[in-house]
Amino acid sequence: MAHKQTMLAIPVQDDARLKQPLVLLNGDGVYLNYRRLQDLPVQLFEPDTSVAVRRIYLKHNLLHTLTPQIKTLHHLTEIYLNNNSLQTLPSELFELISLEVLSVSVNQLTCLPSHVGNLANLKRLQLSHNQLSSLPLEIGQLNHLQHLEVSNNRLEWLPSQLASCTRLQQLSLDHNILQSLPREFCHLQQLTEISASDNALVWLPLDLGQLSELQGIYVDNNPHLTAMPASTLHKNIGFFRSGREGVPEKMLKKLLSVTIHSLENEVTIALPAELRAVGNMSSDRVPLLLELSLAAAHTALCQAEKGQSLKDEIPLQLLSHLTTPTAHCQQCHRPIFVYGFPIVFRAQVQGSDLPLLGLCCTAACVHLCSRVVHLPLMFPRLEDLALAIVLA
């Protein structure tokens, strides 16, 4: 049975076409789109109205700020502020702990207040088409967040704390200037789609494809991204116009890399920044002491009862590294932290050759992996597995 629409008359401005009565949609929604509003109508904050309102639509107005009175709308669950001129969001907005949808796309926001972490029930956060250069660490406190849209901003990096939003399903990052994604994203077990087209990505987390719910990874038009993680092979991949410029020379000087000579054009693939050293087929196969120490600590952490006794004694930065390895061995699935053996396969994506990058923990795993994976091996080549890898 359809809900009865009650009429609430609110004089908005002197403009005659805006003097029509306000419709309280389905008894709990206020529709104020396209009203040329510069301020919120004071009638919204009268007791009878503020108790009834659950949804407010304020798209395509002239709002530069929000009145502190907005905190009186205690029962508000959805607010749509798209296409205004908001430069800041008041702290009072983040006192609305019942909010499930906050949509402020197409505004002039340069920062998102740390108070956003107070919105414990938030499920959808839309921030696209603003001027954000970063996101606050407190965004990781949004335990119910399912959809995050931050496309068309100026983001250079993303906080690893975002991985604490374990209910996140869709992540839209298109049209920013991101160079990498936090490897902690590999903990987002409910993530179904990640879109990061038109960025400056150089590599992706190598374990990203191990997320069982993840279906689509769209990284089109990332000119410096020359390879996808081997773990993503069976996902829907968007890679159009990526890798066409190669890795910038400035970045290559700071990173380990491998160079593939078996393609028509030589391709240099940057390895994750966490790698301190790489092994090769002619090495003595003795890993770094740091790698052995991290592996031992990781094992102890996993074996401890819920890991709590050790977690309390380990610095947070080190704990993050221990609980999120750089990769897992392509063959035996052992964790890899700072020392590994690169291995590259060729796959067909969008009708063209695409290098798939993985890591193995030993040279023996490289040899075995080259036999059991039904893909053409590009690096190291089958005919000279004993050669040292090429370092940029």
N, C-alpha and C positions, 0 to 999 in steps of 0.2 A: 504494500500500500504506500503510495507516494506521501512524503512528508508535507505538511501544510507550510506554505511560505508566509511568514509574518512580515508585515511592512513596518519599517522603522524610519520615520521621517527625520532626516538630518540635513539642515541647510549647510551646504558645503562652501560655496563661494557666492559672490554676487552675480556671477555669470548665470543667465537665465536657464541655460541648458543643463546646469548642474543643480538646479533646485528640485529635481525629481526626487521622490521618496527613495530612501535606501532600502534595498531588499535584504532581509536576513535570510539567506538561502538555507533551506532545510532546517530552519530554526536555530542554526548555530554559526552560519557563515556570513561575513560582510564583504560585499563586492564593491570595491572602490577603484577599479582599474580605469585608466584614461579619464581622470577627473581633474587633471592639472593641479593636484593638491600640492601645496607647499608645507602644510602642517597636517597632522592628524586631527579629525573633527573631535572637539572636546566631548561631544555626546557619547563617544565610544567609551569614555571612562566613567560614565554614570553607573552607579551600582547595579541597576537592573540589566544594563547592557553588558558591562564587563563580566558579569557572571555567566551570561548566556553565550558569549562569543567564543568559538573554538578555532575558527579559520578567518583570516583576513587576507584579502587580495588587494594589493596596492601597486600593481604593475603599471608602468608607463605613467608616472606622475613626475612631479618636480621636487621631490623630497631631497633636502640636503642634509637633514639630520632627523633623529627621532626623539620625541619628547621623553624625558625621564618618567613621565606618567605611564609609559607603556608597561612598567613593572606591575601595574595594578591588574593587568589582564592575566590573572593567575591560572586560568583554565585554558589558555591559548595553546593549541597543539600544532597549528600550521600558520606560517606567515610568509607571504610572497611579496618581495620588495624589488623584483626585477625591473630593470630599465628606469632607474631614478638617477640621482646625482649624489648619492651617499658617499662621503669621504671617510667617515668613521662610523662605528657602531657603538652606542652607549653601553656602559657596563650594566645598566638597568635591564637591557634586553636579555642579558644572560642570567637574570634572576627568574626567568620564565622556565622553570625546570620541567614543566609538562610539554615543552616544545618537542615535536617529533620531526618537523620539517622547517628548515630555515633556508630560504631561497633569496639570495642577494646578488644574483648574476647581473651583469651589465650595469655596473656602478663605477665608482672611482676609488674603491678601497685600496689603500696601500699596505694595510696590515690587518690581521685578524687578531683581536684581543685574546690574551691568554685565558680570559674568563670563559671562553667557549667550552673549556673543560667542565664547567658547571652543568652543562646541558646533558645530564646523565641519560635522558630518554631519547635523545636525538637519533633519528634513523636516516635522514637525508639532509645533506649539507651541499648547497649549490653556490659556488663562488666563481663561476666562470666569467670571463670578460671583465676582469678588474685589473689592478696594478700590483698584485701581491708579489713580493720577492721571496717570501718565506712563509712557513706555517709554524704556529707556536708548538712547542713540545707538548703542551697540555692537550693537544688534539688526541693524543693517545688515551685520554681518559673517557672518550666517547665509546663506551662498551657496547652500545646498541647500534652504532653507526653501520648502515648497510650500503649506502650510496654516497660517494664523494666525487664532486665535480669541481675541478680547479683548472679547467682548460683556459687557454688564452689569458695567461698571466705572465709574470716574469720570474717564475720559480727557477732557481739555480740548483736547489737541493731539497730533499724531503727528509723530515725527521724520522729516525728509525723507530721512534715511539709510535708511529702510525701503525706499526705491526701489532700493537696491543689492541687495536680495534678488530678483534677476532671474528666479528660478525660481518665484516666488510665483504660485499659481494661484487660491486662494480666500482672501478676506479678509473676516472677520466682525467688524463694529464696532458692532453694534446696542446700543441702550440705554447710551449714554455721553452726554457733553455737548460733543461736537465741534462747532465752528462752521465749520470748513472742512477740506479735505483737501489735503495738499501737492501742488502742481502737478507735482512730480517723480514722482508716481505714474503719469504718462503714459509713463514709461520701462518699466513692468512689462509687457513684451511677451507674457508667458505667462499673464497674469491672465485668468481666465474668468468670475469672479463677485466682485462687491463688494457687501456688504450693510451699510448704515449707517442703518437705520431707527431711529426714536426717538432722535434727537440734536437738536442745535440748529444744524444746518447752515444757512448763509446762501447759499453758492454752492459749486459743484463746479468742478474744473479743466476749462476749456473744451475742451481737447484730449482729454479722457478717452475719448470715443467713437471716437477714431482707433486705439485698441488693437484689432487685428484679431481676437484670440482672445477678447476680452471679449464675453460673451453677456448677462449679467444685471447690472443696476444697480438696487438696491433701496433707496430712500430714503423709504419710507413714514413718515408721522407726523413730519416735520420741519416744524414750524409756520412757520418763518421762510424756508424755501426756496421761492421763488415761481416759479422757472424752472429748466429743465434745459438743459445745453449742447446747442446745435444738432447737434453731432457725434454725439450719442447717439440720434438719431432712430430708427435701425434696430435698436436694442438692445431687449432685454426690460427694460422700465422699471416699477418699482414706485413709485408716487407718491401712494398713497391717503392722504388727510388731511394732505397737505403744503401749505404756503403759506397756511393758513387764518388766520394771525395777522399776516402781513406781517413786514417787517424792523423790528427794534426801533429806536426813535428814536435811542437812544444810538449805535448802530452806524451809522445813516445819516449822522450828523454827521461821521463819520470816512471815509466812502466816497463815491465817485461812484455815481450811480444813474440809471436811466431810469424814467419813469412812463408807464404805458400807460393810455389813456383809452378804448380801443375795446371793452373788456369791460364787462359789466354792472356790475362793481365795479372801481374804479380799482386798479391793481396797480403797486407800486413794486418794481423789480428792482435789487438791489445788484450792482455790477460788481466783478470781482476786485480785491483789495486792492493788487495790484501796479500797477494803472493809476494814473498820476499825472494824466492829462488825457485828455479825449475830444474828438474833432473833431465838427463838425456840418456840415450841408449848405450853410451860408452862409459857412463859414470860407474862408480863403485857401489851405487845403489844405497848408500848410507844417507838417510835423511838428516835434516838439520836437527840439532839438539832442541831447538825451540819447537819444531814440529812434534818431536817425540814427547816433549813435556806437555804440550797442549793436548795431544791425543790421550796421554795418561790421565790428565786432569778431566778431560771430557768423559772418559770411561768411569772415573770415580764419581763424577757428578751424576751420571745416568744411573749408577748403581746405588747411590745413596737414597735413603727413603725420601722420595719426593724431592731429593736434592736440597732440602731446606737447610740442613746442617752446614753444608758447604757454601750454599748461596749467601749465607749471612757473613761469611768470612772472605768472600772474593770481591774485589773492586768491580763496580758496575760495568765499566768499559771492558774489562777482561771477561766478565761473566757473559756479556753480550756476544763476544767472540767465541767463547766456549760453547754456548748453546746454539750458535748459528755458524757452523763451519762455512768456509768459502765455497766448498763443493763436497760432493760425495763421489767416491771413485766410480768411474763409468762401468767398471767390471765387478768389483767386489763390494761396493757401496760403503767402504770405510770412510770416515770423515777426513777431509783434507783441509788444513788451515793455512799454512804459509809456504808449503813445499809440495809440488806435484809435477806430474808428467803430462804436458798438453797432448791432446789427440784430436784430430779434425777429420770429419767425414763430409762427404758431399751429398746434398739432397736436392730435390726439385721442388721449388716453391714459386708459385706464380709464373711457371714456365721458364724459370731460369735457375742456374746453379746457385745454391746457397750453402756456404760452409757452416757446419755445426760443430761447435767447440765443446769439448769435455775435458775432464782431468782424470788421470789415473794416479794411484798412490805409489806404484812401483813400475819399473820397466817390464816386469813379468806380466803385470796386468795389461800393459799396453799391447804386448805380444798376443795375449789371449783375447783381448777385446777386438783386435784387428781380425781375428778369425771368426768370431761368433756374431759380430754385428753385420747385418746384411746390407751394408752401404759401402760405396767406394771410399777407401781410405785415402785421404789427401795428405795427411801429416801425422806421424812420419811415414814416408813412402815405404811400401812393402819391400821394395828392392834394396833399400838401404836403411833398415831400422837401426843399424848400428851407428849411424851418423849422429853427431851432436845436433841438437836443435839450433835453429838460427835465432839469435837474439838481436833485436834492433838496437 
